[in-house]
């Protein structure tokens, strides 16, 4: 559950700021990404844990209302539902603290259920125990595996170990601060994000996306102009004004951001991840999937809240001019 307060400026260490009345809205990275994908036309199943409390019941009801199958979400007795405490300033920038709560209970049961799904793509975020992340991605190659995406947020101390052992990982998604935490150096702006994406492919992920807020996103991988898996006929590239030309094989690609008036960026990153998964699962080339995800994330930043702000295809077209490539 998200508890959000709008403030004139984000507080620094030791400071107190007065804000608006607190808003209680459904959230959590996994649930946000599930809702984002569902609104963009995907058939989504959610696996995870909530507490046996009012927040947990509200989260499950919100998923059901969005058409997300939450049969795989386990209710854990005696444990509170996870909470995110969010401060949002007047420019839409945010500061988030997460209390994991029931997310810490995700374990072997949820891993087994996830790996048994007949899915085109699996998305994992890092609000769950590190062991569970290891178990999902440390699998030998098989005749068929769905596209496996890891949103390593928040970044655990064991990030490099996770990536080194993630033998079945297809694509890593992180933002600038998360990339910086893994690489141990500052990452700010699209050029730095491009270099970070290239460097992270050497850590263990075949494809890497580093998002850079309003600046856009950077992509690195062996064949960015091709689909990740032939689950559907490739969709023709989507024309994008000002889009970068195709890079040489293996070179990072900078995807410029879309100009919108940002109100609240709290759900933009999760929208990006959910949108990216939908596009890749439909067979859209990796570069065009990143461009479409950037448009979806930009659209989400134009409204307050996380799940409440997540766009549908007509919203993306209206706000960014991009036709959603899956339909």
C-alpha positions in Angstrom: 0.0 0.0 0.0 1.3 3.5 -0.9 1.0 6.4 1.6 1.8 9.5 -0.4 2.2 13.1 0.8 2.9 16.1 -1.6 5.5 18.5 -0.2 6.9 21.8 -1.4 10.4 20.3 -1.4 11.8 16.9 -0.5 13.2 16.8 3.0 16.9 16.5 3.7 18.6 14.7 6.6 17.3 16.0 9.9 14.7 18.3 8.3 10.9 18.3 8.6 8.5 19.7 5.9 4.8 20.1 6.0 2.8 18.5 3.2 -0.7 17.7 2.0 -3.1 15.2 3.6 -1.8 11.7 3.2 -3.3 9.6 0.3 -3.6 5.8 0.7 -3.6 4.1 -2.7 -2.8 0.6 -4.0 0.9 0.2 -4.8 4.0 -2.1 -4.6 6.3 -2.6 -7.5 5.0 -6.0 -8.5 1.4 -4.9 -8.3 2.1 -1.6 -10.1 3.9 -3.4 -12.9 1.0 -5.9 -13.2 -1.6 -3.2 -13.4 0.5 -1.3 -16.0 0.7 -4.4 -18.2 -3.0 -5.2 -17.8 -4.0 -1.7 -18.9 -1.9 -2.1 -22.0 -3.8 -5.3 -23.0 -1.9 -8.1 -21.4 -3.3 -11.1 -19.6 -1.6 -10.8 -16.3 -1.1 -13.2 -13.3 0.4 -11.9 -10.1 2.4 -14.0 -7.6 3.4 -12.7 -4.2 2.3 -12.2 -0.6 0.1 -9.7 1.3 -0.8 -9.5 5.0 -4.0 -10.6 6.5 -5.1 -7.0 7.1 -7.3 -4.3 5.5 -4.4 -3.1 3.3 -3.9 -6.6 1.9 -7.6 -7.0 1.2 -7.7 -3.6 -0.5 -4.6 -4.5 -2.7 -6.3 -7.7 -3.8 -9.5 -5.9 -4.6 -7.6 -3.4 -6.7 -5.9 -6.1 -8.7 -9.2 -7.8 -9.3 -10.7 -4.5 -10.5 -7.9 -4.2 -13.1 -8.4 -7.7 -14.4 -5.2 -9.1 -12.9 -5.4 -12.7 -11.8 -4.2 -12.7 -8.2 -4.8 -16.3 -7.4 -1.1 -16.7 -6.9 -1.0 -14.0 -4.2 -0.8 -15.7 -0.8 -2.3 -14.0 2.3 0.1 -14.5 5.3 -1.4 -14.5 8.8 0.2 -12.3 11.5 2.3 -10.3 9.1 1.4 -6.7 7.9 1.1 -5.9 4.2 4.1 -4.1 2.7 4.0 -0.3 2.8 5.7 2.5 0.8 5.9 5.9 2.4 6.2 8.5 -0.5 7.0 12.2 -0.5 6.4 13.9 -3.8 7.6 17.5 -4.5 6.1 20.2 -6.7 8.1 19.1 -9.7 6.9 15.5 -9.4 10.2 14.1 -8.0 9.8 11.6 -5.2 11.5 10.0 -2.2 10.3 6.5 -1.2 10.9 4.4 1.9 9.5 0.8 1.8 8.6 -1.5 4.7 8.6 -4.9 3.1 6.1 -6.6 5.4 4.6 -9.7 3.8 6.9 -9.3 0.8 9.5 -10.9 3.0 7.5 -14.1 3.1 7.9 -14.8 -0.6 9.7 -18.1 -0.9 9.7 -21.6 -2.4 5.9 -21.7 -2.9 5.9 -18.5 -4.9 9.0 -19.4 -6.9 7.5 -22.8 -7.9 4.2 -21.2 -8.9 6.0 -18.5 -11.0 8.2 -21.1 -12.8 5.1 -23.2 -13.6 3.2 -20.4 -15.3 2.5 -20.8 -19.0 3.7 -17.3 -19.7 5.4 -15.3 -22.5 7.2 -13.1 -20.0 8.0 -13.1 -16.3 8.9 -9.9 -14.4 10.5 -9.9 -11.0 11.2 -6.9 -8.8 13.6 -6.8 -5.8 11.1 -6.1 -3.1 11.2 -9.8 -2.3 13.9 -11.9 -0.6 17.2 -12.2 -2.5 17.0 -16.0 -2.3 13.7 -16.0 -4.2 15.3 -13.9 -7.0 18.2 -16.3 -7.2 15.9 -19.3 -7.5 13.9 -17.7 -10.3 16.9 -16.8 -12.5 19.5 -19.4 -11.6 18.0 -22.0 -13.8 19.7 -24.0 -16.6 18.6 -23.3 -20.2 15.6 -25.3 -21.3 13.8 -25.9 -24.6 11.3 -23.2 -23.7 11.7 -20.4 -21.3 9.5 -17.2 -21.1 11.3 -13.9 -21.5 12.7 -13.2 -18.0 13.0 -9.6 -16.9 14.5 -8.4 -13.6 13.8 -5.0 -12.2 16.5 -4.8 -9.6 14.8 -2.2 -7.5 15.5 -1.6 -4.8 19.1 -2.7 -5.2 20.1 -5.3 -2.7 23.7 -5.6 -1.4 24.0 -8.9 -3.3 23.1 -7.3 -6.6 26.3 -8.4 -8.4 26.0 -12.0 -7.0 22.4 -12.1 -8.3 23.4 -11.0 -11.8 26.5 -13.3 -11.9 24.3 -16.3 -11.1 21.3 -15.4 -13.2 21.8 -17.9 -16.0 18.3 -17.6 -17.4 18.0 -13.8 -17.1 17.2 -12.0 -20.4 16.9 -8.4 -19.5 17.8 -6.2 -16.5 16.0 -2.9 -15.9 17.4 -0.3 -13.5 17.3 3.5 -13.1 20.3 5.8 -12.8 20.6 5.5 -9.0 20.2 1.7 -9.1 22.8 1.4 -11.9 25.1 3.6 -9.8 24.7 1.4 -6.8 25.6 -1.7 -8.8 28.6 -0.2 -10.6 29.9 1.9 -7.7 30.0 5.2 -9.6 27.7 8.1 -10.4 25.3 7.6 -13.3 23.5 10.8 -14.3 22.0 11.7 -17.7 21.5 9.7 -20.9 25.1 9.5 -22.0 26.1 8.1 -18.6 23.1 5.7 -18.6 24.2 4.4 -22.0 27.7 3.6 -20.7 26.2 2.1 -17.6 24.0 -0.1 -19.7 26.9 -1.4 -21.7 29.0 -2.0 -18.6 26.1 -3.9 -16.9 26.0 -6.4 -19.8 29.4 -7.5 -18.6 28.1 -8.2 -15.1 25.6 -10.9 -16.1 22.6 -9.6 -18.1 22.5 -10.1 -21.9 20.3 -7.0 -22.3 20.2 -4.0 -20.0 18.0 -1.0 -19.9 19.0 2.0 -17.7 16.2 4.6 -17.4 17.1 8.2 -17.0 13.9 9.9 -16.0 12.7 12.6 -18.4 15.9 12.2 -20.5 14.8 8.8 -21.7 16.4 5.4 -21.5 19.5 3.6 -22.6 19.6 0.1 -24.0 22.6 -2.3 -24.5 22.6 -5.8 -25.8 23.7 -8.0 -28.7 20.8 -7.4 -31.1 18.7 -4.5 -30.0 16.8 -4.3 -33.3 15.4 -7.8 -33.0 12.7 -9.4 -30.8 13.9 -11.2 -27.6 11.9 -14.3 -28.5 9.8 -15.4 -31.6 6.5 -15.6 -29.7 4.7 -13.6 -32.3 5.6 -12.1 -35.7 7.8 -9.0 -35.3 5.7 -5.8 -35.4 7.0 -3.2 -37.8 9.1 -0.4 -36.2 7.2 2.5 -34.8 8.2 5.9 -36.3 9.4 8.2 -33.6 10.3 11.9 -34.2 13.9 12.5 -33.2 14.6 8.8 -32.5 18.2 7.7 -32.6 19.4 5.8 -35.6 20.1 2.1 -35.1 23.5 1.5 -33.5 26.1 -1.0 -34.5 25.6 -4.5 -33.1 26.3 -4.5 -29.4 26.6 -0.7 -29.1 24.3 1.0 -26.6 21.3 2.9 -27.9 20.0 6.1 -26.4 16.2 6.5 -26.6 15.2 10.1 -26.0 12.4 10.9 -23.5 9.0 12.2 -24.4 8.2 15.8 -23.4 5.3 15.9 -21.0 4.3 18.0 -18.0 5.2 15.9 -15.0 2.9 15.9 -12.0 4.0 12.8 -10.1 6.8 10.4 -11.2 6.1 7.7 -8.6 4.6 5.2 -11.0 6.6 6.1 -14.1 9.3 3.5 -13.5 6.9 0.6 -12.8 4.8 1.7 -15.8 8.0 1.5 -18.0 8.7 -2.0 -16.8 5.2 -3.3 -17.2 4.9 -1.7 -20.7 8.3 -3.1 -21.7 7.3 -6.7 -20.7 4.0 -6.4 -22.8 5.8 -5.2 -25.9 8.6 -7.8 -25.7 6.1 -10.6 -25.0 4.3 -9.6 -28.2 7.5 -9.8 -30.3 8.2 -6.1 -30.7 12.0 -5.5 -31.3 13.9 -4.6 -28.1 14.7 -1.1 -29.2 11.1 -0.3 -30.2 9.8 -1.9 -27.0 12.1 0.4 -25.0 10.8 3.4 -27.0 7.2 2.4 -26.4 7.9 1.8 -22.6 9.4 5.3 -22.4 6.3 6.8 -23.8 4.1 4.8 -21.4 6.3 5.9 -18.4 6.1 9.6 -19.6 2.3 9.4 -19.8 2.1 8.0 -16.3 4.0 11.0 -14.9 1.3 13.4 -16.0 -1.1 12.3 -13.3 -0.8 11.8 -9.5 -0.4 8.4 -7.9 1.0 5.1 -9.1 -1.6 2.7 -10.3 -4.2 5.5 -10.7 -1.9 7.2 -13.2 -1.0 4.2 -15.4 -2.0 4.8 -19.0 -4.0 2.9 -21.6 -3.0 3.0 -25.3 -5.2 6.0 -26.1 -3.6 8.0 -23.2 -0.1 7.2 -24.6 -1.1 8.4 -28.0 -2.7 11.6 -26.7 0.1 12.5 -24.4 3.2 11.5 -26.4 2.1 11.0 -30.0 3.2 7.3 -29.9 0.8 4.6 -31.2 1.0 1.7 -28.7 2.6 -1.1 -30.8 0.6 -4.0 -29.4 -3.0 -4.6 -30.1 
